[in-house]
Amino acid sequence: MRLVISVNQRRSGELAMMNEETENPWRTLSSSAVYDNPWIDVREDQVIRPDGAPGIYGVVHFKHVAIGVLPVERDDVYLVGQYRYTLGRYSWEIPEGGCAEGEDHLSAAQRELAEETGLRAAHWQRMGEAHLSNSVSDELAIWFLATGLTQGAHQPEGTERLRVRRVPVVEALHMALNGEITDAISLLALMQYQLQRERFANESRLA
């Protein structure tokens, strides 16, 4: 009986420590709006930091969820090239776009794939999600695998001048590893896809 009590006490202590580690150490005193447009808003909070000192924290709130699509056909993947205004450079990426609040994530992914590449997919799989820059923003990204592709007409938005390339998956991975692809959602989707392929191959060999 004493052993059971000791184990339970240890578990209770571990849970209490976990709760203490994960609780919010910041205290928000006030918030003020700094900027707002249809896509983002920015606020500045007056805070008490975890060390007890006063400070400020700027937060960028994204009004849309970032959506990515990895379109795979046999051992090839489709990439989209465009000039990224924020970076001042050209960027190769998987097809991407925004999902407005209340819109279905899969519907947004299907729309973006068709708009940017003209492709339609028979099969869709949600691959993953990530917060892209969680020290300054709450931007959430969700990406999908699209297979069973058929080609149609693409209809890019007025802000987009796009090129579409079909490249072997291995070439896209080399582009990711050597810095030709720097877009976060593209890197996450490509690396996850390759890891899943390797795991499936290993499991098949062991079966």
VOTOR-571141 format. One record per residue (C-alpha): residue number from 1; x, y, z; residue in three letters. Coordinates in steps of 0.25 Angstrom, whole numbers, plus 5000, padded with zeros to 4 digits. Example, Ala and Ser with C-alpha at 12.3 -4.5 7.8 and 13.67 -1.06 7.14 Angstrom:
2
<n: 1&u: 5049&v: 4982&w: 5031&res: Ala> .
<n: 2&u: 5055&v: 4996&w: 5029&res: Ser> .
This chain:
207
<n: 1&u: 5000&v: 5000&w: 5000&res: Met> .
<n: 2&u: 5011&v: 5010&w: 5003&res: Arg> .
<n: 3&u: 5017&v: 5007&w: 4990&res: Leu> .
<n: 4&u: 5004&v: 5011&w: 4983&res: Val> .
<n: 5&u: 5003&v: 5024&w: 4990&res: Ile> .
<n: 6&u: 5018&v: 5027&w: 4987&res: Ser> .
<n: 7&u: 5015&v: 5025&w: 4972&res: Val> .
<n: 8&u: 5003&v: 5033&w: 4972&res: Asn> .
<n: 9&u: 5010&v: 5044&w: 4980&res: Gln> .
<n: 10&u: 5021&v: 5044&w: 4970&res: Arg> .
<n: 11&u: 5011&v: 5045&w: 4958&res: Arg> .
<n: 12&u: 5004&v: 5056&w: 4965&res: Ser> .
<n: 13&u: 5016&v: 5064&w: 4966&res: Gly> .
<n: 14&u: 5020&v: 5062&w: 4952&res: Glu> .
<n: 15&u: 5007&v: 5067&w: 4947&res: Leu> .
<n: 16&u: 5008&v: 5079&w: 4956&res: Ala> .
<n: 17&u: 5022&v: 5082&w: 4950&res: Met> .
<n: 18&u: 5016&v: 5080&w: 4936&res: Met> .
<n: 19&u: 5005&v: 5090&w: 4939&res: Asn> .
<n: 20&u: 5014&v: 5100&w: 4945&res: Glu> .
<n: 21&u: 5023&v: 5099&w: 4932&res: Glu> .
<n: 22&u: 5012&v: 5101&w: 4922&res: Thr> .
<n: 23&u: 5004&v: 5112&w: 4929&res: Glu> .
<n: 24&u: 5005&v: 5126&w: 4923&res: Asn> .
<n: 25&u: 5016&v: 5134&w: 4930&res: Pro> .
<n: 26&u: 5012&v: 5147&w: 4923&res: Trp> .
<n: 27&u: 5002&v: 5157&w: 4928&res: Arg> .
<n: 28&u: 4995&v: 5166&w: 4919&res: Thr> .
<n: 29&u: 4992&v: 5180&w: 4924&res: Leu> .
<n: 30&u: 4986&v: 5186&w: 4912&res: Ser> .
<n: 31&u: 4985&v: 5185&w: 4897&res: Ser> .
<n: 32&u: 4984&v: 5196&w: 4886&res: Ser> .
<n: 33&u: 4981&v: 5194&w: 4871&res: Ala> .
<n: 34&u: 4993&v: 5199&w: 4862&res: Val> .
<n: 35&u: 4989&v: 5195&w: 4848&res: Tyr> .
<n: 36&u: 4977&v: 5187&w: 4841&res: Asp> .
<n: 37&u: 4974&v: 5183&w: 4827&res: Asn> .
<n: 38&u: 4966&v: 5172&w: 4821&res: Pro> .
<n: 39&u: 4977&v: 5161&w: 4823&res: Trp> .
<n: 40&u: 4984&v: 5165&w: 4836&res: Ile> .
<n: 41&u: 4983&v: 5174&w: 4848&res: Asp> .
<n: 42&u: 4994&v: 5178&w: 4857&res: Val> .
<n: 43&u: 4993&v: 5181&w: 4872&res: Arg> .
<n: 44&u: 5003&v: 5185&w: 4883&res: Glu> .
<n: 45&u: 5001&v: 5180&w: 4897&res: Asp> .
<n: 46&u: 5007&v: 5186&w: 4910&res: Gln> .
<n: 47&u: 5011&v: 5174&w: 4918&res: Val> .
<n: 48&u: 5018&v: 5169&w: 4930&res: Ile> .
<n: 49&u: 5029&v: 5159&w: 4925&res: Arg> .
<n: 50&u: 5032&v: 5145&w: 4931&res: Pro> .
<n: 51&u: 5044&v: 5152&w: 4939&res: Asp> .
<n: 52&u: 5034&v: 5162&w: 4945&res: Gly> .
<n: 53&u: 5039&v: 5174&w: 4937&res: Ala> .
<n: 54&u: 5029&v: 5183&w: 4929&res: Pro> .
<n: 55&u: 5030&v: 5182&w: 4914&res: Gly> .
<n: 56&u: 5023&v: 5182&w: 4901&res: Ile> .
<n: 57&u: 5019&v: 5171&w: 4891&res: Tyr> .
<n: 58&u: 5015&v: 5173&w: 4877&res: Gly> .
<n: 59&u: 5005&v: 5163&w: 4871&res: Val> .
<n: 60&u: 5002&v: 5161&w: 4856&res: Val> .
<n: 61&u: 4988&v: 5154&w: 4855&res: His> .
<n: 62&u: 4986&v: 5147&w: 4841&res: Phe> .
<n: 63&u: 4971&v: 5147&w: 4837&res: Lys> .
<n: 64&u: 4973&v: 5136&w: 4827&res: His> .
<n: 65&u: 4979&v: 5122&w: 4829&res: Val> .
<n: 66&u: 4990&v: 5119&w: 4820&res: Ala> .
<n: 67&u: 4987&v: 5107&w: 4811&res: Ile> .
<n: 68&u: 4997&v: 5099&w: 4803&res: Gly> .
<n: 69&u: 4995&v: 5088&w: 4793&res: Val> .
<n: 70&u: 5006&v: 5077&w: 4789&res: Leu> .
<n: 71&u: 5001&v: 5072&w: 4775&res: Pro> .
<n: 72&u: 5008&v: 5059&w: 4772&res: Val> .
<n: 73&u: 5007&v: 5051&w: 4760&res: Glu> .
<n: 74&u: 5015&v: 5038&w: 4759&res: Arg> .
<n: 75&u: 5029&v: 5043&w: 4764&res: Asp> .
<n: 76&u: 5027&v: 5057&w: 4760&res: Asp> .
<n: 77&u: 5022&v: 5069&w: 4767&res: Val> .
<n: 78&u: 5017&v: 5083&w: 4762&res: Tyr> .
<n: 79&u: 5023&v: 5095&w: 4767&res: Leu> .
<n: 80&u: 5019&v: 5110&w: 4765&res: Val> .
<n: 81&u: 5028&v: 5121&w: 4763&res: Gly> .
<n: 82&u: 5025&v: 5136&w: 4766&res: Gln> .
<n: 83&u: 5032&v: 5149&w: 4770&res: Tyr> .
<n: 84&u: 5030&v: 5151&w: 4785&res: Arg> .
<n: 85&u: 5028&v: 5166&w: 4788&res: Tyr> .
<n: 86&u: 5031&v: 5164&w: 4803&res: Thr> .
<n: 87&u: 5045&v: 5157&w: 4800&res: Leu> .
<n: 88&u: 5048&v: 5165&w: 4788&res: Gly> .
<n: 89&u: 5052&v: 5152&w: 4781&res: Arg> .
<n: 90&u: 5046&v: 5141&w: 4772&res: Tyr> .
<n: 91&u: 5041&v: 5129&w: 4779&res: Ser> .
<n: 92&u: 5038&v: 5114&w: 4775&res: Trp> .
<n: 93&u: 5027&v: 5108&w: 4784&res: Glu> .
<n: 94&u: 5016&v: 5098&w: 4784&res: Ile> .
<n: 95&u: 5002&v: 5104&w: 4781&res: Pro> .
<n: 96&u: 4997&v: 5113&w: 4792&res: Glu> .
<n: 97&u: 4987&v: 5123&w: 4796&res: Gly> .
<n: 98&u: 4978&v: 5128&w: 4807&res: Gly> .
<n: 99&u: 4966&v: 5122&w: 4814&res: Cys> .
<n: 100&u: 4956&v: 5132&w: 4820&res: Ala> .
<n: 101&u: 4949&v: 5130&w: 4833&res: Glu> .
<n: 102&u: 4938&v: 5121&w: 4832&res: Gly> .
<n: 103&u: 4942&v: 5115&w: 4819&res: Glu> .
<n: 104&u: 4945&v: 5100&w: 4818&res: Asp> .
<n: 105&u: 4960&v: 5097&w: 4817&res: His> .
<n: 106&u: 4959&v: 5086&w: 4807&res: Leu> .
<n: 107&u: 4950&v: 5095&w: 4798&res: Ser> .
<n: 108&u: 4961&v: 5106&w: 4799&res: Ala> .
<n: 109&u: 4972&v: 5096&w: 4795&res: Ala> .
<n: 110&u: 4964&v: 5091&w: 4783&res: Gln> .
<n: 111&u: 4961&v: 5106&w: 4779&res: Arg> .
<n: 112&u: 4976&v: 5110&w: 4780&res: Glu> .
<n: 113&u: 4981&v: 5098&w: 4772&res: Leu> .
<n: 114&u: 4972&v: 5100&w: 4761&res: Ala> .
<n: 115&u: 4974&v: 5115&w: 4761&res: Glu> .
<n: 116&u: 4989&v: 5114&w: 4761&res: Glu> .
<n: 117&u: 4992&v: 5102&w: 4752&res: Thr> .
<n: 118&u: 4979&v: 5098&w: 4746&res: Gly> .
<n: 119&u: 4980&v: 5084&w: 4752&res: Leu> .
<n: 120&u: 4968&v: 5077&w: 4758&res: Arg> .
<n: 121&u: 4971&v: 5065&w: 4768&res: Ala> .
<n: 122&u: 4963&v: 5053&w: 4770&res: Ala> .
<n: 123&u: 4969&v: 5049&w: 4783&res: His> .
<n: 124&u: 4972&v: 5059&w: 4795&res: Trp> .
<n: 125&u: 4979&v: 5056&w: 4808&res: Gln> .
<n: 126&u: 4981&v: 5066&w: 4819&res: Arg> .
<n: 127&u: 4996&v: 5065&w: 4823&res: Met> .
<n: 128&u: 4999&v: 5075&w: 4834&res: Gly> .
<n: 129&u: 4998&v: 5088&w: 4840&res: Glu> .
<n: 130&u: 5008&v: 5098&w: 4847&res: Ala> .
<n: 131&u: 5009&v: 5112&w: 4853&res: His> .
<n: 132&u: 5019&v: 5119&w: 4843&res: Leu> .
<n: 133&u: 5025&v: 5130&w: 4852&res: Ser> .
<n: 134&u: 5019&v: 5128&w: 4866&res: Asn> .
<n: 135&u: 5028&v: 5139&w: 4873&res: Ser> .
<n: 136&u: 5021&v: 5150&w: 4866&res: Val> .
<n: 137&u: 5009&v: 5145&w: 4859&res: Ser> .
<n: 138&u: 4998&v: 5135&w: 4860&res: Asp> .
<n: 139&u: 4998&v: 5130&w: 4845&res: Glu> .
<n: 140&u: 4993&v: 5116&w: 4844&res: Leu> .
<n: 141&u: 4997&v: 5108&w: 4831&res: Ala> .
<n: 142&u: 4990&v: 5095&w: 4827&res: Ile> .
<n: 143&u: 4995&v: 5087&w: 4815&res: Trp> .
<n: 144&u: 4989&v: 5075&w: 4807&res: Phe> .
<n: 145&u: 4994&v: 5064&w: 4798&res: Leu> .
<n: 146&u: 4987&v: 5064&w: 4784&res: Ala> .
<n: 147&u: 4987&v: 5052&w: 4775&res: Thr> .
<n: 148&u: 4980&v: 5047&w: 4763&res: Gly> .
<n: 149&u: 4982&v: 5060&w: 4755&res: Leu> .
<n: 150&u: 4976&v: 5065&w: 4742&res: Thr> .
<n: 151&u: 4979&v: 5077&w: 4735&res: Gln> .
<n: 152&u: 4970&v: 5089&w: 4733&res: Gly> .
<n: 153&u: 4971&v: 5104&w: 4731&res: Ala> .
<n: 154&u: 4977&v: 5112&w: 4742&res: His> .
<n: 155&u: 4972&v: 5126&w: 4746&res: Gln> .
<n: 156&u: 4982&v: 5133&w: 4755&res: Pro> .
<n: 157&u: 4978&v: 5145&w: 4763&res: Glu> .
<n: 158&u: 4982&v: 5159&w: 4758&res: Gly> .
<n: 159&u: 4993&v: 5160&w: 4768&res: Thr> .
<n: 160&u: 5000&v: 5147&w: 4763&res: Glu> .
<n: 161&u: 5009&v: 5145&w: 4751&res: Arg> .
<n: 162&u: 5012&v: 5130&w: 4751&res: Leu> .
<n: 163&u: 5020&v: 5120&w: 4745&res: Arg> .
<n: 164&u: 5017&v: 5105&w: 4747&res: Val> .
<n: 165&u: 5028&v: 5094&w: 4746&res: Arg> .
<n: 166&u: 5026&v: 5079&w: 4747&res: Arg> .
<n: 167&u: 5039&v: 5074&w: 4753&res: Val> .
<n: 168&u: 5043&v: 5060&w: 4760&res: Pro> .
<n: 169&u: 5041&v: 5059&w: 4774&res: Val> .
<n: 170&u: 5056&v: 5057&w: 4776&res: Val> .
<n: 171&u: 5059&v: 5070&w: 4769&res: Glu> .
<n: 172&u: 5049&v: 5078&w: 4778&res: Ala> .
<n: 173&u: 5056&v: 5072&w: 4790&res: Leu> .
<n: 174&u: 5069&v: 5076&w: 4785&res: His> .
<n: 175&u: 5064&v: 5090&w: 4783&res: Met> .
<n: 176&u: 5059&v: 5090&w: 4797&res: Ala> .
<n: 177&u: 5072&v: 5085&w: 4803&res: Leu> .
<n: 178&u: 5081&v: 5095&w: 4795&res: Asn> .
<n: 179&u: 5072&v: 5107&w: 4798&res: Gly> .
<n: 180&u: 5065&v: 5109&w: 4784&res: Glu> .
<n: 181&u: 5052&v: 5107&w: 4792&res: Ile> .
<n: 182&u: 5051&v: 5115&w: 4804&res: Thr> .
<n: 183&u: 5036&v: 5116&w: 4806&res: Asp> .
<n: 184&u: 5032&v: 5110&w: 4819&res: Ala> .
<n: 185&u: 5020&v: 5102&w: 4815&res: Ile> .
<n: 186&u: 5027&v: 5096&w: 4803&res: Ser> .
<n: 187&u: 5038&v: 5091&w: 4811&res: Leu> .
<n: 188&u: 5029&v: 5085&w: 4822&res: Leu> .
<n: 189&u: 5021&v: 5078&w: 4811&res: Ala> .
<n: 190&u: 5032&v: 5073&w: 4803&res: Leu> .
<n: 191&u: 5040&v: 5068&w: 4815&res: Met> .
<n: 192&u: 5028&v: 5061&w: 4821&res: Gln> .
<n: 193&u: 5024&v: 5055&w: 4808&res: Tyr> .
<n: 194&u: 5038&v: 5049&w: 4807&res: Gln> .
<n: 195&u: 5039&v: 5044&w: 4821&res: Leu> .
<n: 196&u: 5025&v: 5037&w: 4819&res: Gln> .
<n: 197&u: 5030&v: 5031&w: 4806&res: Arg> .
<n: 198&u: 5043&v: 5025&w: 4813&res: Glu> .
<n: 199&u: 5034&v: 5020&w: 4825&res: Arg> .
<n: 200&u: 5025&v: 5013&w: 4815&res: Phe> .
<n: 201&u: 5037&v: 5007&w: 4808&res: Ala> .
<n: 202&u: 5043&v: 5002&w: 4821&res: Asn> .
<n: 203&u: 5030&v: 4996&w: 4826&res: Glu> .
<n: 204&u: 5028&v: 4989&w: 4812&res: Ser> .
<n: 205&u: 5042&v: 4983&w: 4813&res: Arg> .
<n: 206&u: 5039&v: 4978&w: 4827&res: Leu> .
<n: 207&u: 5025&v: 4972&w: 4824&res: Ala> .
